[in-house]
Amino acid sequence: MNKKYGLGKGLRALIPENTLEIGEESQKDIKYVNIDLIVANKSQPRKKFDKDKILELSQSIKEHGIIQPIVVNEIEDNTYSIIVGERRWRAAKLANIKEIPAIIMNLSDSEILEVSLIENIQRQDLNPIEEALAYKKLVTDLNLTQEELSNKIGKSRTTITNCMRLLNLDDRVQDYLIDGIITEGHGRALLSLESGDLQYKLAQTIIEKNLTVRDIEKLIRNFNSHKEPQQNRSKEQNVYYLDIKDKLENLFGTKVSLMDKKNKGKIEIEYYSQEDLQRILDILQI
């Protein structure tokens, strides 16, 4: 397959490779479909489309036409849901194109979900929160472990886990990540703060003072060093427990709390749905 399409192993397993290449043999697979009969995919992980880029693509389509067909699934009454190619569809509508070249598939709901999510992840143009939500949806809806997801999309489990941890950020901070106002590195640094209000306050400081990731890490270290300990523990103990906490959060892909007092305590692992609980149980092999 031509690498420029950036399609992952999940796509190759579900959509025959020759249907995604334009050549004499694959022309027979392409149909021209009335653009008004096509609807967006509700499982599309990309929620924010760059209007300028859509307009630029629309101008290209006016001049050169649609070089790569979209991939759709027939749903009912000769209507179709987009599996791959929503940007092209949006740009074609903007260019007042009446018919659009499409490859019509017959996939199950789970296959559509897998294809649409993996296709977007592999193209690497999602913002960090969209990418994290895509990982979470693949893990929960398709009942995958993070290791299985790692093998499917060719990204390390650590990368997936660290990305999903961004969903533990305050919603206002997540909005900054969605809009590209702060970076994923900033978001990961802010995760070391448990208070959502404090995360938001420091995120505003990042924006106002144009702080780097290293700057914010230093601020957080200084803040933690001057903070009164919740229990009567030495600095070495705090570092020890923070290291354990970080490793557990990387393992489970969710927020973990350690409460220690006089050599006994408890570990709390957060989950956000029954599917998320089952994912954690799978990691524990329970």
Secondary structure, DSSP 8 states (H G I E B T S, - for coil): --GGG---HHHHHHS-GGGGS-STTTGGGEEEEEGGGEE--TT-S-----HHHHHHHHHHHHHH--SS-EEEEE-STT-EEEEE-HHHHHHHHHTT-SEEEEEEE---HHHHHHHHHHHHHHHT-S-HHHHHHHHHHHHHHTT--HHHHHHHHT--HHHHHHHHGGGGS-HHHHHHHHTTSS-HHHHHHHTT---HHHHHHHHHHHHHHT--HHHHHHHHHHHHHHS--SSS--HHHHHHHHHHHHHHHHHHTS-EEEEEETTEEEEEE--SSHHHHHHHHHHTT-
